[in-house]
Amino acid sequence: MDRRQGDMPPEEFEEHGRRAVEWVAEYLAHPDRFPVLAQVAPGQIRAALPAHPPEQGEPMEAILADFERVILPGITHWNHPSFFAYFAISGSGPGILGELLASALNVNGMLWKTSPAATELEEVALDWLRQLVGLPEGFMGIIMDTASMASLCALAAAREAVTEHRFREDGAAGGPRLRLYTSEQAHSSIEKAAIVLGLGRAGVRKISVDDAFRMDAEALRTAVAEDRREGWRPFCVAATVGTTSTTSVDPVPAIAAICRAEGLWLHVDGAYAGIAAVVPEFRWALAGAEQADSIVINPHKWLFTPIDCSAFYCRHPEVLRAAFSLVPEYLRTAEAEQTEVRDFMDYGVQLGRRFRALKLWMVLRYFGREGLAARLREHIRLGQALAGWIDADPDFERMAPTPFSTVCFRARPSGRPPEALEGLNAALLDAVNATGRAYLSHTKLRGRYTMRCAIGNIRTTEAHVRDAWALIRGELRRLLDAS
């Protein structure tokens, strides 16, 4: 056979596919045999690879061997049960299998016609998820790659809803000065979206937060009134359910009332904590979100779906479509013009769309409502347990409330002056992460260096959390003894 023509032979694919699946199964069974944080220096992986592409094809045995020899040492293992940094995403077995099948099918779901099952399964899976988190009917769901893209599309729809100016057709020139409101704790993607949409950073007003890092609704009301007097056109509020630093929940019902009174679009960024509403006793997390104009929640953050998969819901799909739909002749289909089918390319920036719904649908089916809720409930229990251990230790203090499973804290041993705590905590975090036994991240809260432990990996047990806590305490003692 001339290997310069055609694909990998099916029998060879089966052989190496079996080996790859066996490797994945072993990896998922024992992910903690690897250090969590990659233990390589900058440029090390690149230096280990040839500078030029191969002239002739290479055997898959050699490629898989280099995967283990060269690539794996440079992987930070987000699927590790002791990955506690950022938000502890995890790809579950059914989600990984869904990703495999989607890759094999390799469809582009830009139009209903280009793969009807991709569109209709997306509609079904997102409606299931809507029901699981308790959102009412009336929201159209669409899968975006990340919450950053979903929030960009939400703000574009909010801008489209401003009727005084044709932003889509004429651009921002000559239009009103738009003002967007969000909290000091909002994700940076909100401000980035404002930059992309031409609002500029000046078009974003950040609202102060209370002692629990939640947006101050009265400060928002005051800001809107001030801006109207000064010639701004307030048009949108982006509230957060589960802020990135502390997982605080903005008072969405109060914010929604202000938006109704002022005629503002309400976008709820529930990328992290919106998923908690799958647990019946945490349904409060999305209280008020039923009044929102748009909402985003991320199955790839805390619902065991491999990245990327972000669920975006919009109450006004016609406005979202008006913001983005642009159909050249080569994309016109009889189905779209004559029936009720939905072409998802019309509701966002991207034309090409991966079949992300398949992995989400498989995760929802495999675990079911009860299985998902039980796993989320256990993560929250572990977060509360860690918060209690921190509160009971005189050498540490919590830096924010712990509504879910992410704990913000710092070391504060007696005898250390306040000005020394930033350096001490930065050194402690580096020391913990350097062991490869756990990986935490940090933030700053009211100017103070703060460590974050985010519990959310499907394979994390109480033993992993206890080991991480023992590691943190041990490394602190070592640093103190050495100083």
N, C-alpha and C positions, 0 to 999 in steps of 0.2 A: 504493500500500500504506500502511495506517495503521501508522506506526512505533511507536505506543503499544501494539501487540499483537504477540505472538509474539517469536521470537528473531531474531538477526542472520540475514539471508538466507544460504543456503549459498554462493552465488556470492561474496557479500561476505566471508564467513568465509574462503573459499579464497584470495581476493585478499590479504587482510591476513595470513592465516596464512602464505602464501608469503613475504610481506615479512618477517614475524617470524622464520621459519625461516632466511631468507637473512641476516638480521641476526645471529642466533645463530651461524650457520656462520662468518661473518666475525669475530665476537667471539671464537670459540674458536680461529680461525686466528691472530689477532693480539691476544690479551688484554693484551699488554704495551704497547699504545698508550695505555693509561689509567694514571694513577698508582695504585699499589697501595692506599694509604690515602686515604680520602676527604679532599679538600682544602676542606672547608667549615667554617664556624663554627656553633656550636649555634644552632638556630632558623632557619637560612638556608633550608632546604628548605621548612619550614612557611610561612615568610613569602612564598615564591614561589608558593604555591598559594592559591586562593580560600578565604575563610573559610566560605563557604556552598556547599552542593551545587548543581549546575545545575538549573534548572527544566526545561529541555528537554534531550533527549539530544544529545550532541555527536558529530561525525563521528570515526571511528576514526583518520583521518589526523591530526587535531589531538591526539588522545590519545597516539598513538605519537610525535608530534613533541615533546610535553611529556615523554614518557618520556626522550627523549634530552636535551632542553634542561634539565629540572629534576631528574629523578630520578637520572640517571647521575652527575652531579657529586657526589652524596651517597652513592654506593656505594663501600664498601671491597671490593675485588675479590678475594674468596676463590678465584676460579678463575684468578687471575694466577700465572704460574710463579715469581714472586719473592715470593709470600706465604709467609713463613716463621714467622708468629706462631702462638701457641696450638698447634693441630695443623693441618697444611696440607691441609684437605679439598679435594676437587675433584669436580666433576660431570662425568663422561665423556659422550661422544656417545651411546652406547647407553643409559646411565642417563637422560639428558635425554629421549631419545625414549620411554623407558618411562614417564617422568613425564608426558609429553604424552598418551600413550595412556590412562594411568590417569585423568588429569583429564577426558578426553573420556568415558570410561565412567562415571566419577563414582559408583562403587558404594560401598556401605557394607558392609564384610565382618564385621559384628557376629555374624551367624549363618551357618552353612553355607548355609542356604536362601536368604539374601538375596543370595548370589552364590557358588555352589559353586566356581567356578574361583578366586576370590580366596582361599578357605580352602585348597583343595587345592594350588594353586601355592605358597602360603606354606609348606605342609608340605614340598613337594618342594625348594624353593629353600633352606630352612633345613637340610634334610637334606644337600643337596649341600655347603653351607658347612660343616656339621659334619664331613663327610668331608674337605674340603679342609684344615681345620686339625687333623685327626687326633684328634678327640674320638670316643670309642667310642659304639656304639649304646646306647640306653637313655635318652637325653636328648630330651625334647620341646622343640621350638623354636617360638618365637612372636616376631613382630616388634613391638617397641615403638618409640615415636618417638625416644627418646634413652636413653642409659645411665642417666641419672638416674631415669627412670621404671622402667627394668628393675631397678635396684638397690632402689628402693622396694618393688616387687612381691616381690623376693627376700627382703627383710627381713620383709615381711608374711607370707610363707610360713614363714620361720624362726620367727616368733612363733606362727603357727598350729600348728607342730610341738611347741610347749611344751604338754604335756598336763595340767599341774597346774591350769590355769585356762582358762576359756572367754573368751578375749580378744575373739573375734569377737562373741559374744553379750552379754557383760557389761561390756566395756571393761576398762581397766586397773585400775580401783578394786578393791581387795581381792585383787589378784593379786600374784605375786612381783615383786620389783624386778629387772627384766631388765637384763642388761649385754651390750653389743655391743662387740667389739674390732676395731680397725683401726689402721693405722700412722699415724704423724705425717705421712706424705706422702700419705695417702689423699685422694681427691677429695672436695670439700665436699659432694657429693650424698649421701654416706653419712651424714654428720651431719645433713643436711637431712631425709633419710628417717627418721632416728631422732626428729627433732622432730615430723614429720607423724604418726608412728605412736604418739606419746605417750610415748616413752621419755625424751624430754628430752635435752638435751646432757649432763646428769649420767649418763645411761645409756650414754654412749659413753666407752670408755676407749681412749686413743690410746697405742699401743705404740711404744717407741723404735726407732730404726733404726740400722743399722751404718754404716760409713764409705762404703758404696756406696748409702746411702739405702734399704736393704731392711729390712723388718720383722725385728726380732730375735726369733727363735722362742723362745729360752729366756726372754726377757723376757715373752713372751706366756704361756708356761707358768706362770711365777711370778705374773703378774697374775691368771690364772684361779684359782689356788689361794688367793691373798689375798682375792679377792672372795668366794669360797665361804665362807671363814671369817668374813667380815664381813656375811654375810646376803644377798648378791646372788645372782641366778640367771643365771649365764652361759648364753647361748643361741646366739650366732652370732659368727663371725669373718668379716670382709670383707678378703680379701687382694687385692693389686693386681698385675696383670701389665702394667707400663708406667705408672708413676706420672706424674701430670700435669706435675710440675715437671721431673723428671729421666729419666723412662721406665725407672726401675729396676724390677726384677722381684722381688717377695717370694719367699722360699723356700717355695713352695706345698707340695712334698712333706712338709717338716717340719711345716708348719702343719696339713696334712691329718692327719698322724699324731696331733697334739695334739687336733684336733677329734674324731677317732674315739675316742680314749681318754677324752675328757671329755663326749662326747655332744653336741657343738655342730654347728650347721649351718655349712657352709663355703660362702661366696659368693665367687666370683672375679670381680673387676672387670678384665676384659681388654679394655676398650673400645678402647684404642689398640693395644697390642702383641700382643693375641691374634691379630690379622690376620697378624702376621709368621710365624705357624706355617704359613701357606700355602707358604712357602719351605722346602723339605725340610731344609736345614741350620740353619734357625731353629725347627724343631719343638720344640726345647727350651724355647721361651718358655712353652708351655702344659704343661710337665712338672708332673705332680701334679694338674692340673685335671681329669683323668679321675676323680679321687676326690671332686670337689666336688659339692655338692648343687645349686648353680646357678652359671651363668656368663653373662657378657654380653660380646659383642664387637661393634664398630661398623663395619659396611660403609661408613657415611658418613664415617668418619674416614680410612681408609687403604685402601679397596677401591673407590674411584672411583664410588661410588653417591651421587647427589644427596641432601643432607640433607632429610628425616630418615629414618634406617633403622638401627635398633639390633636386633641379634639376641640374644634372651634364651633360654637353655637351662636347663631344670629337670629334674633326675633324678626328682622326685616330683611329677608333674603333678596327682595326686590331692590333694596337700596345697595346692598353689597354687590349685586349683579350690575347695577347701574354704574358703580364705581370702577368695575373691572372688565365687563364684557366687551370684547372686540373680536368680531368673527369675520375673518377674511373668507373669500370664496372657497378656498381649498379645505376649510374646516366646516363648511355648511353641510348639514345632513337633513334628510327628509324627516327623520324621527324627531329631531329637535324642533323643526318648524311645524310639524303636524300633530304631535302628541305631547304628553306631559313629561317626557323624560327630562332629566337634569344633566346638563353637561357641566361637570365640575370645573372645567377650565374657566368658566365665566365668573367664578366666585373668588378669585385670588390672583396672585401675581404669576404663578407658574402655569405653563402650558402642560409640560410633561408631568405625570403624576404616577408614583409608584403604587403598587397594590398593597398599601399598608393595612387595609381593613382586614385582610385575611388573618394576619397574626393576632390582631385584636379580637376578632371573632373567635378564634381558636382558644385564646386565653379565657375569654368570658364563658365559653362553653365548658372548658375543661374544669375550671375551678368553681363556676357557678356563684350566685350571690352569697351563699353561706360560706363557701370556701374563701372567697375574696375578703369578706368581712372578718372572718376569723383571723386571717393573716394580718390584716391591717390593725385589728384590735390588739394582737400580740405585740406588734411593733410599738404601738402607743403605750402598752403596759411596760415594755422595756424602757422606753423613754422616760416614763414617770419613775421607774425604779432608779435609773441613773440619776435623775434629778434629786431623788431622795438621798442617795449616797453622797452626792455633792453637798447638799444642804447640811448633812450630818458631819461633814469633815471640816475641821476648823482651818485647814490650809487652803480651802477652795471656797468660791462663792459663785452662785448663779447670777448671770447678768441680765436675764430676761425671763418672763414667764415661759412655761413649757406646755402649750396647749395640745401638742401632738407628740411626735417622737423625735424632735430635734431639740437638743439641749445646748444652751449657750452658757459658758462658764469661764472662769479664769482661776489661776492659782493666786492666793493672797496669804502667804505664810506670815505669821506674826514676826514683827521686827524688821520687815522689809518696808522701806519708805515708798510712798505711792509712785514716785518718779522712776523707781526701779522695776515696777511691775510689768511695764510694756516689754522691756528687754528680757525679763525672766520668762514671760509667757511665750514670747516668740521663740526663745531658745528651747523651752519645753516642748512646744509643738514640733520644732525641727527634730528634736531628739526622739520623740515618739515616732514620727514618720520615718526617720532614718533606720529604725529597727526592722522595718518591713512587716511588723506584726499587726499594725493597724495604721489607718490613714485618716486623719482629721483635717479640717480646714479652719479658716479663721475669718473674722470680720472685725469691724470696729463699731462699738456702740457708745454713743456720746463721747467719742474720742478715745475710748479705752479699748485696748487690744483684747479680743475675745475669741476663745476657741469654740468651735462648733462640732458637735457629734450628732450626725443625722442617721438615725436608725431606720432602715427601710428595705434592706436586701432580703429577698425571699428565703435565703438560707441562713440568715443571722439568728442565733439562739441566745438565750440568756448567758450561756457560757462565753460566747464571743464578747458580749458587753462587759461581763465581769473581768475577763482577761484584759480588755482595753482599759478599764478603770484601774486595775492593778498596775498595768504598764504605765499609765499616766502618773500615778502616785509614786511608783518606783523611780521613774525618771526625774520627777521633781526632787525626791530625796537625794538622788545622785547629784543633781545640779547644786542643791543647797550644801551638800557635804563638800563639794569641790570648790565652793566659793569662799 
